Amino acid sequence: MIQDFTEYKKVVGNELIAKIFKKARYIYGRHIVNINSTYFGGGVAQMLTSLILALNDVGIDIGWRILYGTPDFFGVTKKFHNALQGDNIHLTPIKKKIYTEGSAYFSVYTHLKHDAVIIHDPQPLPLIHCYKKEQPWIWRCHIDLSNPNKKLWDYLKTFLLRYDVIIVSHENYIKKDLPIEQRIIYPAINPLSSKNKTLSKNDIDKYLKKFEIPMDKPLITQVSRFDKWKDPLRVMEVFTKVKKKIDCRLVLCGSMATDDPEGMEIYDKVSEAASEFDKNDIILITAEHDILVNILQNVSKVVIQNSIKEGFGLVVSEALWKGTPVVATNVGGIPLQVQDEKSGFLVDPEDVERMAKKVVYLLENEDKAKEMGKKEKNM
């Protein structure tokens, strides 16, 4: 059953729901389309899933298209994604050709007669070159733009200058060298989704058994794609230090997005490193399963988010919503969600020692952990 938008009154109250319906009247009859590069895996797809359903119920005609591409195309766009977050890149003519051809082929099969077009992240960015522009085009960037590779950024600006508005997730991502209107919109979780709704004890027990997750030891969990920017290998270093103090178990749960060709490579490295530990000390999960994520964030004693770069990191808000203490790196949008020493702990990236100490502290001080969890849930 498609969720009724008015159900959100349980979370935000009647006044805000009525205000949203009132504002929606100004764009009744308008046809809006979102375009990104994957239907599942990662926060963008999850946000779009909730947003599309909610806005259509409000009365806005809004749709969603997926940019499909070849392995070569997604190999290039992954390099672009990494370079936008500060990596080096050898920006060759062949990479540019593969990049723009992905949009050109897509445009032949997809006709955009909409009243507005919203493009998500760099993969479909060149699409604006492939159509006669008859409507507003918006670029919604979900990644960390604080320090992009200059060569790539200069190249992407040739497309961005054609856009009407750019939306980012943090004030640090506003680009002063781009003479385009830029706005900040913070991402948000869907509290009524299967990933965040309240579950019964029977459901929790059933799924823990199904995925063979024993509860004889405290769980520490990181929920993130297997991506170098989420740094799962360093999470294992943290776990090694924590385990010397407290016998516990680490769960690394991450989906494989179809537009991320590096995911399996990172997973293989993590799997090899995990083999050095005792059986079941580290549990790796690649299932795209919202209820399982919900359960892990509920039953874990501590949730870690060890990102090196992070556009926003909604998995942090998901854990906070469930009242679970979070120890996370002080990067990107994470500090917008966690108040250090009050509703969680923030540490510098790569500070394995401090992260391990904060995890141990929460495991050894259950009352303090519960107190922080209550503060988080009331944020």
Buried (B, 14 or more C-beta within 10 A) or exposed (E): EEBEBEEBBEEEEEEEBEEBBEEBEEBEEEBBBBBBBBEEBBBBBBBBBBBBBBBBBBEBBBEBBBBBBEEBBBBBBBBBBBBBBBBEBEBEEEBEEBBBBBBBBBBEEBEBEBBBBBBBBBBBBBBBBBBEEEBBBBBBBBBBBBEBBEEBBEBBBEBBEBBBBBBBBBEEBBBEEBEBEBEEEEBEBBBBBEBBEEBEEEEBEBBBEEBEBEEEBBBBBBBBBBBBBBBBBBBBBBBBBBBEBBEBBBBBBBBBBBBBBBBEEBBEBBBEBBEEBEEEBBBBBBEBBBBBBBBBBBBBBBBBBBBBBBBBBBBBBBBBBBBBBBBBBBBBBBBBBBBEEEBBBBBEBBBBEBBBBBBBBBBEEEEEBBBBBEBBEEE
